[in-house]
Amino acid sequence: MSAYTLELSPYIYRLKCEYCDQAKKRVFGFISKEDDAHAVYYALLNITEGKPRVGLTVSVGPWCE
């Protein structure tokens, strides 16, 4: 039985919020099993405000090539 693997994002996207003008960082990647993607994740890191937090979205489902 093969395990799922988490692909770490090779890039960190540096963004600036248009509402609060604070810096944010975003990464994304895939969750795979046997080299087939089963999910994609997006993470937004906010460390410049009073309470650091992470927004995480995971989309799971079949994809067609």
N, C-alpha and C positions, 0 to 999 in steps of 0.2 A: 504494500500500500504506500503510495507516494504522498508526501506532505505538501501543503500549500506553502508558497514562498512569497515574501513581500519584497517587491522591487523598490529599492530606495531611489528617490529622485536624484538625478545627477546635477540638477540645477536648483538654486534657491532664487525665486523671483522676488525682487524687492519692489514693493508697491507703496503708494501713498494714498491714504483714504481721502476721498474728495470731500467728505463731510467734516471730519475732525482734523485733517491735515497731519495725521500721525503715520509713522512708518509701520509697515506690515511686511511679513515674509510669507510666501506661499510655495508649497511643494506639491507634487502629485506623482503617482506611480500606479503600478498594477499589482494585483494579488493573483498569482498563477499557480497552476498545478500541471505538471508534465508539459511545461512551456506553452500552455493555453491560458489566456487571461480569463479569469472568472469574475473579477471585480476591478474597479478603479477607485482610487482614493484621492481626495483633495484635502490638504490641511493648510489652514491659515493661522499663522502665529502672530500674536499681538503681545509684545513685551514692553511697549513704550508707555502704556497707561498705568494707572495705579495698581490694578490687579492683572497680572499676566494671564492670558487664556489662549486656548487653541480651539478653533472651529474645525470640525472634521466631518466630511461628507464621504460616504462609501456607497457606490452604485454597483449593484450586483445584478447580473443577468447575462443572457446569451448575446453574443455579438456575431455578426456575419462579416466575412471578408469581402 
